[in-house]
């Protein structure tokens, strides 16, 4: 549609008469020649105009499709910029009274510089927001395109029957059969392609956004978003979305109202058990979104599986074993604090104790644990009132997934003082900021000091792939800056660089079968544990600032997030770049340096 609109604009401009007696340059002599009254631009002028404007029109169409796949590129903005640049340049070229050949050529050059500059700007900004494999108009991209043009077309082979690469169970637990109809086999194949690719690449979340003319597919692998827009075409994406809705028990005709369903699957030929997959859909008048949440083994972890250092694990398990008190679990959004709280609950005996939770959204079902979900759209009472109802059921252990207000904090602290064990989750950059928030919300420093057992802060870092990691000698200045012993550290590990996955000709050398060329496999927690001993408890009860509490905790031997992260680098668990990435906050400063 954009190309047709632009073509019509070009035709109208090229056929616009000049006021008075139009003048066109004589391309042979360079002298001006008067056209007859009501005449049009010379046909000799239209030829170079067409040669220079057709690539611009094609680029406009490509931009319109490309921006739909990128989150950060605004479609209306860039369509307007690219279209306006060519329109302005073309208008100046055609309407200015270029009365000689030289000036006419200069007008063409002005048009070219204006449009090429804007198009180049879009490509530069666009390439900066994608990985190297998806960048366009690079030497590698152009070389690959030229090679594909020169290849002979291979005769299309007869289509084989659909193959089940992923064994699927629908929402009712029944196995999804391979369809026999040819039209349904195409849809089944596209669905198998998506699920096999997502499971093989260890994606935890899949988001498929299908619009009228294009689609966007993004995986989240080890916490990092990975585009997969080249997996199949728009028609296959649309049919896959509908097929998954059907086997997940959703209404395939409903495209706007949010729906939730489930299915399960496992790659054929593996010994893995069936993986539960939550399916959620929603939409607008412009697109429909499908979100898959693949529930892997990381959602069944216990405290010992989280990545705590041995001394941290020993102390936290001792504190968790106490029958009463409050443990504050903190971290930024997406750092895994809900998984940590679930792991803590699993270390309690669900048969001997009454375990309850209050959550705004459950990450997964917990066996033999009563989970209460608070929905502000359904519950007239507040979140704190819902917590009060939970506490009336005489629980031994309560996990509160969110500390939303003062009343919630006050109830949690009071319950801990009444011989209940409370795990309270709070979003904060580190354990000291979490402590400061809790004291501010609870409003009773003496009571907080009395019941608080520990405060944890955490991040999730990707573990470096042991199959393809590469050793390197770290810079001595960096070691000194990080307070690491220069003479005791031989080397660190890093993942292979992106360009190392291809040979000198730009051809893929073969991805690592363990990590699929990401360089990382799985995640581990980076934890700091602020244990509330007598010295810290005394400072809290006296209302001392967090800076004083931090100083005393360091004297007590507490390791902060940066200390723990560097230890994992030294041990070869992760890379220095990964630790730097996960410990940065919004201002780009290490999270462990929060001031009171």
N, C-alpha and C positions, 0 to 999 in steps of 0.2 A: 504493500500500500504506500509506504514512504517513497519507494522508487517510482511508482506511477505518479505520485504527487510532484516529485522533483522533476520528472520528465515533462510534465505539463507546464511547470514553471519555466523550464528551459525553452520549450517551444514558444511560449507566450513572449518571453524576452527576445528570442531570436527573430520574432516576427513583428516587433514593435517599430513603428515608423518614427523617424526623426522629425522634429518640428521644422517647418519651412521646407527647404530643399535639402533632402538628406544627402550627405556626402559619404562616399565609400572610397577607401584607398584602392588605387590600381595596383594590384599585386605584382604586375609585370614591370611597370615604369616607376612606381613610387609616387606618382602624381595623383592629386585628388580628382575624382570624377564625380560629377553631379548625377544623382539618380533621378529618374522621372518623379514628378509629383506623386505622393502616396506610395512611393517605392519602398522596398525593404532593404535590409542589410545584404550586401553582396553575398552570393552563394560561395564565392571563394573565401569569404570571412567565416562562413558557417562551418566549413570543414575543420579548420584548427580549433574552433570553439567546441565542436563535437568531440574531437580527439582529446581535449583537455577536460571536458565536463563529464564524459561517460565514466572515467575512473572515480571521479568525485561522487557521482550518483551511486555507483556500486559500493563505495565506502560508506555512504550514508545508510544503505540497506544493511550492510554488515554491522555497523555500530548499533543499529536498532535491535538486531538480534543478539549481539554480544553483551550489551549492558544488562540484558535480562538474566544472565547467568552470574553476574557479579553483584555482591551485596552492597559494595561501597560506591558503585558508579550509578548515578541517578539517570534514569532513562530519559525523562523529559528534558533535563538540563543538557545532557550531551547531544541528544538529537537536535535540540535547538541551536547549540553552539556550532556543530558541524554543518548543519543545513544553512545557518545564517552566514557563516564564513564564505561558503561557495556562492550564496545568493548575492552578498555584497560585492564580492570580487567579480562575479559575472555581470552585475549591474554596472559597475564602473567600467568594465571592459566594453560593454555593448552600447552604453548610453553616452559615454564621453565622446566629444567630437574629435576622434582620432583621425586627422585629415591627411596623414601620411603613413606609409607602411611602417616606418620606424616607430612612430607613436603607437600604432596598432599593436605591434609586437611588444612594445613596452607595457601596454595595457594587459596583454596576455601574460607577461612575466609577473605583473602585479597580482593578477588573479591566482597564478600558480603559487607564488610565495605565500599568499594569504591562506589558501586552502591547504597547501602542503604543511604549512606551519601548524595549523590547528589539528590536522589529522595526525601529524607526528606527535603533538602534545598529548592527544588522547592515547596513542600507542604507548608512549613513555609512562604515563600515569597508570594505565591499565597493566602493563607488564610489571610494574613495581608492586602490584597487589596480588600477583599469582606466583607460583613456583616456576622454576626454570623450564620444566617440561611443557608448560602451557603458555609460554610467551610467544608472541607472534611477530612477524617481520624481522626476526633475528636471522643471522647467517645460517644457523642450523635449520630454522623453520623454512626459509626460502630454499635451501639445498634439498630438504626432504620433499618439498612440494614439486620441485623440478624433477627429482628422481621418480616421483609417482606419475608425473605426466608422461615420462618416457617409457614407462612400463606397458607391456601389452596387456590388453584385457583378457582375463582368464575366463574361459567358457564356464558358465554357471552350471554347477553339478546338480543333479536331481536331489531334492530335499529328502533328508532321512527323517525317520520318526523322532519325536521329542525324547530327550534323555533326562532321566531323573538324577540330577547331580546332588540335590538337597532333598532328603526325605522330609515331607511336610505333614504335620497334623493340623487340622483345622481347629476352630475355637471349641468345637464339641469333642475334641480328642480323636476324631476319625481321620484316617490317613487320606491325604489328597491324592487321587489317582491321576495317572498320566492320561490326558484327554486323547480321544481317538479322532475327533474331527480336525481337519487340517487347519481351519481358521483358529480354533482354540489352541492348537499346538504352538502357533506363533506367539500367542499371549503367554502360554505356559513357559516357553523357552525364555522369553524376556524376563519373566519373574524368577526363573531359575538362575539366570545370569546375574540378576541383582543380589539375590540372597546368597548365592555361592561366593560372589565377589566380596560381599560384606562380611560373611563368616570367615572366609579365608584370610581376609586382611585384619581380622580381629576388631572390627568396628563395634563400639558400644552403643552408638546412636547413628541413625540414618535419617536424613531429611530430604524428601523428594518434593519439590515445588513445581507444579505443572501449570503453565499458562496457556494462552490461546495459541501462541506460535512457538514456544520454546519451553525448556525445563531447566531446573537446577538441581543437582544431586550432590549432597555433601555428607561425608562420613565424619564421625569423631572417633579417632584412633588414639588411644592412650592420652585422651584429653585434648588432642589437637585436631582442628577442623581440616579435612582433606577433600578438595573438590574432586568429583568423578564424573564430570559432564560428558566425557567421551564414551561412556559405557554403552549407551544405545541411543537411538534417535527419538524424536519427539513423540511419534506415534506409539512406539514401544513403551515409552515412559507413561503415557496416558493409559494404555491398556494394562500395564503392570499395576498402576495405582488402583484401578477398578478391580482387578483380580485379587489383590491382597485384601481389599475391603471385603470382598465376598467371602473369602475363606476365614477372615477374622470375625465374621458375624455382624458386619456393619451394613447399613442401607446403602447400596451402590448408587441409588438415585439422589440421595441427599449429599450435596456438595458444599454446603455452607455451614450448617450446624455442626458443632464439635461432636465427635463420636469417639468411643473407646472400645477396643476389642483386644483379642489376643490370638496367638497361634504358636506353634513350636516347630523347630526344625533342626536337622543335623546333617552335616556333609556325609554322603555315602562313602563307605570304605574306611571310615574312622571308627575308633572305639569310644569316642566321646558320647556322652548322654545327650538326650534331646535338650535343646536350648530354648527357654521360654522367650517369646518376643511379644512385647506390648505394642499395640497398634493404635495410633491416635490420628484423627483427621480433622481438618477444619478448612475453611475457605472463605473467599470473598467473590465479588463479581468478576475479578480479574484472574484469579488463580485458585487452585486447590492444593493443600499441603498434606502430605503423609509423613508421619514421624514414627519410626521404629525404635524401640528401646530394647536392646539385646541384653538379657540378664545373664551375665557370665559368672564365673566362680568368684570374682572379686566381691560379689554381694553376699557371699557366705563366709566371710572371713571372721576370725576371732582376733583377740588383741595381739596374740603372738605373731599373727600373719601381717600386721600392718606396716612393719618396717622400723619399729622402735629400736634404739640401741639397747644392748643387753641390760645396762644399768637402769635405763628408763623403763624397760619392760618389767623388770623385777619390782621396782617401786610402784608402778601403776597397778600391777596385779595385786600387790599387798593392799593398796588403798581401795581398789575395787572390791576386795574381799570383806572390807569393813561393813557392818550391818547398817550403818547410818552415815549421814554426811552428804555433802554436795561436791560433785566433780564437774567443773565447768569445761566444756569442750568447745574450742573456738577455732576460727579460720575464716578466710574470705569465701565468698560464694564459689562453689565448684572445687573446693579444696578437700572434699570428702569427709566433712564432719558428721554427716548422717551415717555414713558407712562405719565411722569410728564408734559412734554411739550404739549402732546395731551390734558391732563386734563386742562391745562392753556388755551388752545385755546377754549375748550368747554365752558369756563366761559365768552367768548366774544359772542356778538350777531352776529351770522353769517348772519342774514338778513339785519341788519343795517350797518355792516362793511364788507369790502373786506378782507377776510382772505386767506392768501396764505402760502404754505410751500415749502421748498426745502429739499429733502431727498435723500439719496443714496439707501434706501430701505424702503418702507412703511410698518409699523407695521400692519395697518389696514386702511380701507377707512373711511374718516371723512365726515360726512354729511354736505353739503353746504359749504365745504371748498375745495378750489382748491389746489390739491397736485401735485407738480412737482418732478419727480424722475430723478436723475442724474445717468446716466450709462456711465462710462468711455469708454466702448466698443462701444457705439453708438454715443456719443457726441464728436465732434471734439474739441469743446471749453472746457476750464477748468471749474472746479466746481465754482470758483469765477465768471467767465464770465456768467455762468448759473444763479448765484445769481443776477448779474447785470441785466440780462434780466427780472427776476422776479420783481425786484424793479422798472423797467420801467412801470409796469402795475398798478401803483398808488395804492398799497395796503395800508390798514390801519394797519394791523397786519401781521407780517411775522415770521414764525418759521423756523430756520435754524438748521437742525439736526446734522451738523458736522462743526466744525471750522478746516478746513484742512490746511490752510496756512495763510500767512500774508495778502494777498489780500482779502481773505474772511473776516478776522477779521476787516480789515480797512473798507470794504464796510458796514459791519454790524454796526460798530460804527458810521460811517458817516450817514447811513440811520436813526439811532436813533436820531442823531442831527438834522435831517430834518423832525421832527414831525411824525416819524413813530414809532410804537411799535414793538420791536424786541425781540424774544426769541431765544437765542443762546445756543446750547448744546455743551459741551466740556468735554472730558474724563479727569478726575483728581481725585486724592485721597480724596481731601476735597475742601472746598470753597476757602481757601487761596492759595492752589496750582493752582486752576482754575483762580483766580484773577491774580496771577503772570504770568500765561501763556497768558492770554488775554492782559495784559500790554506789554509783550514782543512781541506778534504778532502784535498788533495794532501800537505800536511804538509812541504813542502820549498820554502821561500820562494826560495832561490837558483835552483832548477830552474825554478820558475814564472816568475821574473823573466827567466830566460834564453830561454825558448821562447815566452812570451806576446807576441803581436803587437798585439792590440787586444781591447777588450771593448765590446760594443754593448748598449744598453738600448732598449726600444721600447714603443710603444703603437700601437693602431689607432684613428684618428679618422675619423668620417664627413666626406666632402667636401660642402660646401654646394651645393645645386642652383643652377646658374647661370641656369636658366630662370625661376625664381621667387624668387630671393634678394632681400632688401630691404636697402638701405643705411640706416644710421643713424649719428648723431653719437655717438661714445663719450664716456663721462663722463671729464672731465679728471682727477678724483681717481683713477679706476681706472688711467688711463694712467701717472700718476705712481707709483702703487703698483707697477705692473708695469715700472717703469724704461723707459718708452717715451717718445719725444720728442713732447710735446703739440703743438708747432707744426708738425710734419711729417706728422701723421696726420689726414687729413680725415674719414674714416668707416670703419666696419666693416660687415660684412654679417651678416644673420641670416635664418633661414627664416621664412616667414609663420607667425603664431600659429594654433593650431587653430581658434579662433573666426573667423578670417579666411577660412576655406574655406566659410562659410555666409553667407547674406544676413541682413538684419534680421528676416526671418520664420523663420529657422532652416532654410531650404532650402539644399541644397548648391549652390554656385556653379560647380562643375566642378573636378575635380582637375587638378593640373599633369600633363600627359602625359609629362613627363620623369621625375619622381620619384614620381608617384602620391600626391601630397599629403603626403609624408613630410618634405619640405624638404631632403632630403639625397640624394645620388646617388654611390654608390661610397665607397671608403675610401682613406686614405693613411696611410703610416707616419709616426710622430713618433719620431725616432731621436736618441740621444746616442751619440757615438763617443769612447771613452776610448782614445786611442792610447798605446801603451807605448813612450815614447821613453827616452832615457838617464836623464833626471831622475826619471821615474816608476819605471824599472827599478831605480834605485839605492835608492829608498825601499822598494820591495817586498823587495829582497834583504836590507835591514837590518831588516825586520820592523816598519816604521813603521805607525801606525794608519791606517785608511781616511780619517779626517778630514784628516790631513796629505797624503795622496795626492790627495784632492779639492781641497785648497787649491792644490797644485802644478798640477793639471790645469787649474784655472780661470786660473792665471797663464799657462799655455801657450795659452790661448785656447779651451779646450773649451766648447762649448755644451751645457747640460743639457736635459732634456726640456721644462722650462718655457720656456726660451729659444726652442727650436725650435718649440714649439706656438704661442707668441705671434707668431713670424715668419709662420707659416702663416695666422694670423688677419689680420695686417696685409696679407698678399698676397691675401686674399679666398678662400683655399682652404677654410677651415672657419670655424666661429663660435667666439666666446669661450666660450659655454656648453658647446659640445662639448669644447673643450680642458679646461675645468674638470672635466667629467664623466670623461674618460678618464685624467686625471692624479691622480685621488683614489685613495688606498689604503684599506684596511679601516678605518683610524682617521679617515678624512676629511681627511688631510693630503696636501699635494703629494708625489708619489712621489720627486721629486728631492731631498728634504730628509732622506733617511734618515741616521741617525747611526750612527757606528761603535760 
